[in-house]
Amino acid sequence: MSPPSPKTETFTLSSVEDAEKRLAQVGYLPSPEIATASFLADRLEKPILVEGPAGVGKTELAKALAQALGREFIRLQCYEGLDEAKALYEWEYAKQLLYTQLLKDKIGEMVQGAGTLTEAADRLATSDAVFFSERFLLPRPVLKALLSDKPAVLLVDEIDKADPEFEAFLLEVLSDNAVTIPELGTFKAKHVPRVVLTSNNARELSDALKRRCLHLHIDFPDRERELRIIRSRLPEVSRTLAEQVVEAVAAIRKLDLKKAPSISETLDWVQSLALLNAESLTPDLVAATLNLVLKHEGDIEKAKSNLGQIAQA
């Protein structure tokens, strides 16, 4: 018999400074605004709505917060057409069908002697509770976060991609920390989850959602913070090269691009340059590696026309 797995300790953030320290310990270097919002969201037990351009670390904040708090991380990826069933729960129909096959003799006994189809159906209806029970319930992210035995952080990623109707449903569930399943009744959260909603501003979110959430806007980091992130994640890379890449990325982001480089793409660029044994950036080296930080051909061509400015930034 294998020994029981050790319980993971959960934490409550005691201050903004504690939030900053704990996030840094798991590899996320927060700004003062991020640390403050994280602390308040934890202590007030309120959802936090994180807005900003793609690639600035919104999703990573939710993951880091789960680690910092010692909570389970659960993610709901939003998309157009997402409905309640895919976010809350579904019935395991294959399992129900298997049980039906296994119990067919018993079902035959139940309907034996029924004079009409209606009578047979009525008899079977008395057994609905057997097939629509928790045994056959398959929790999806929202219900999983509410019913988890371990306190959780629920990430509702890119809520702006979901329809307004789903946004309204989600708001109601998170406000009550409960959900009603028609066949089973109402389930209250075992532990109030910490909820992080992210948005890339693809559409305007409702005032009702914004009122019930703490708001945090994350933009691309300033040069000093981005350098700290690189030095933290890639300590083996020379400071000189890291500084040059940070300046070059800042120059690239000033261009009129379809998608500016994210922090993760900055890290990819630095790591790749180190593997190429680069000691400093040159126009030729920038041109050869722009595909690491820019993902659209038009953006790459625009950057190539400014190679001198980027390499000497």
N, C-alpha and C positions, 0 to 999 in steps of 0.2 A: 504493500500500500504506500503510495507516494505521499510525502509530507504535504500539509496544506500550504498553499502559496502565501507568502507574507503579505500583510495588508499594507497598502500604500497610504502613507500619512497625507491628509489633506490640510491645507493651510488657509488662513484668512489674512489678507493684507492688512497690516497694522498702521501703515502710513504711506504717504507718497514715496518717501525714501525707501521703505521696505519694498514697495512695488517695483521701483527702479532697480533695486539690488537683485530681487528675485528674477525679474525678467532678464537682467544681464547675466545671471548665473546660468540660464538656459540658452544663452547665445543671442538674445534679442536686446539690442541697445536702444532703449526708448528715449524719446525727447521728453522734456518736462511735461508737455501736454499729454503725451501718451501715458506716462506714469500716473499722472493725476486722474485721468479718465479711467484707467484700469483700477486704481484704488477705490474710486467712488462707485464704479459699477459693481465691484465685489461687495462693498459694505452696504450699499443701498439695495442690492439684489435687483438692479434694473438692467434691462438690455442696453447695450451700447451700439449705436449706429456709426459705423466707420466708413466715411466717404473719401474719395480721392481717386486719382488716375490709376490705371492698372500698373501693377509692378512696384508699388511703394511699400508693401509689407503688411497689407490689411489682413490677408489670410494668415500670414506668419504670426501676426499679433495674437490671433485666436489660439493657434497651436502653442505659442509660447506661454500664453496665459494659463492654458490647461496644464502645462508642465509646471509652471510656477506655483499653481494652486494644488498640485497633486491630484487633479481631476481627470476623469476619462474625457477624451476628445471625440466628439460626434459631429459629423459634417452633413449638412443638407445643401446640395448643389442646386441652385434654382435655374430654371429655364422656362421659356415660353410654353404655356400649356400645362405646367406643373399643377396638379390638383391635390386635394386633401388626402386621397387614398395613398398616393405615392409618398406623401410626407408623414402621414400618421401611422397607418397600418394596412395590412391586407390579410385576407384569409388564405391559408395554405390549402388551396383547392385540391392539389394532387394528393396531399395527405388525407384530406377528407374523403376523397374518392377511394383511396386505399382502405381506409377504415370501413367504408361502405361495402367494399368487396369482401373484406374479412367478416363483416357482420351480416352478410346477406341472408344467412339462414335465420338469424334472429329477426331481421326485418320481415322475412317471409312469415314467421310466426305471428308477428304483430298485425299484419294485414290479413291473416287467414280468417275467413269467415265474414270479411267486410262485404256488404251487399252492393255497394257502389264505389266508384272512384273517389267521390267526395268523402265517404266514410273512411276509406283507406288513407286518404291524404290527411284527414283529421287525426287519425291514430299516429301517423308518422310525425305530425306536427308537434306532438307531445314530447318528441325526442330531439327537437331542434337544439335544445340546450347542450346536448351531447356533442353535436358537431359544430356549434358556434360557441365554443368555450376557449379559455386561454390556451388550452392544449393545441389549438389550431391557429392561434393568433400570431401573426408575424409582424413585430413592431418595426416601423420605419423610423427615421432619425428623430422626429419630434417626440413621438411616443416613447422611443428608446431613451431619450434624455430625461423624460419625466419619470419613467419607471426604473431607471438604472439603480441598482443597489449601491453603486458608488457614485458620489456627486460628480456631475458632468459639466463640461463646457460645450454648449451647442453653437456651432458655426452655421449661420444661415448665409451662405455665400452668394453674392450677386443677387440680392433681393430685387434689384431694379429690373432683372430679366423676367421675373415672374409677373403674372397678371395682377391688376389691382384687386380682383376678387380674392386671390390667394393671400395677398398681403393683409386684407381685412380679416380673413379666417385666422391667419397666423397671429395677428395682433390679439384676437380674442383668447386664443389658447394660451399665449404667453402672459396675458394680463391675469388670467385666473390660475395659471400653472395647473391646469386640469383639462381633461378631455372626456367627452362622453361617447361611448361606443354603444350604438342602439341595442345590440344583442346582450351586452354585458353590464352596462351602466356607466357611472362616472369614475374615472381614475384620477386621483390627486397625485401630484408629484411627491415621490418619496424624499427627494432633496430638491430644493429650488435650483434649477440649473443656472449657470452664468451663460448669458446669451450674447453672442457677437453677430451683428448683421453687417454685411459689407455691401457697398454700392459703388459702381463706376459711373454713376449719374447717367445711365442710359435713358432713364425717364425720371420725371419728378415723383418723389414719394409723397404719400399722403401726409397731411398735417397731423392726423391722428397718430400715425406711426411715430413721427418725429417728436410729438409731445410726450410720448410714453418712453422714449429712449434718451439716454445721454448721447450727445452728439460729439463726434471727433472727426476732424478733417486731417488726413495725412497727405502731405505733399512729398515730392522728392526731397531727400535729405540735403542739408547744406553740405558744403565740402568737408568741414571738420567731422561731422557725424558719419558721412559716407566713408571717410578715411578710417575712422574708428571701427566701422563695420568690417572693412577689408582686413584691417590689422588683426581684428578679433577672429575672423573666419580663416584667414590665410596668413598666419604669423610668419611663415617661411619666406614670403615674398618681400623683396627689399622695399624699404620705405620710399626710396626715390621713385621706383617704378609705380608703386601704389599711388603716390602723390600725382605723378604725371597722368595716370589713367583717370583719376578723379577729376582733374582739370579738363582733360580731353572730353570726358563724358558730360561735364557741365557745359562745355562749348557745343557738343552735339545736341544737347537738350534745348539749346536756344534756337536751333533751326526749326523751321516750320515743317514738322514731321507728322506722318500718320500715326506713329507710335514711338514715343520717346523711350530710350533704354531704361529698363527696370533695374533695381538694385541687384537682383539675381544675375542679370545679364552683365552688369559691371563686374561682379565676382567671376563669372565665366571668362570674361575678357582678361582680367588680371591673371587668373590661373593659367590660361592658355599662353599668354605672353611669357609667363615664367617658364612654362614647358618648352617654349621656343628659345629659351636662354636670352631673352631680350633684356637689355640693361636700360634702354630708354626708348621712347617712342620716336619714330621717324615717319615722314609722310608715306613712304613705301610700306612700312610695317602696318600703319593704320589702314591703308587701302587694302592690304591683304587680309586683314582680320575684322573688317567692319561688319561682316556677316555674323559675327558673334554677338554684336550688340544691337544690330538693326535687322528686322525681320521682313521688311518690305523693300522690293527692288527700287522703287522710287525714292525711298528714304536713303538707301545706300548711294544712289547716284547723286542725290543732293549733298550728302556728306562728302563724297569724293570731290565735288567742286569746291569744297572748303577744307581740303586736306592740310594746307599750310597752317591755317588758323587753328585747326583741331590739334595737330601735332605739336604746335608751339604754345598751346594754351597754358 
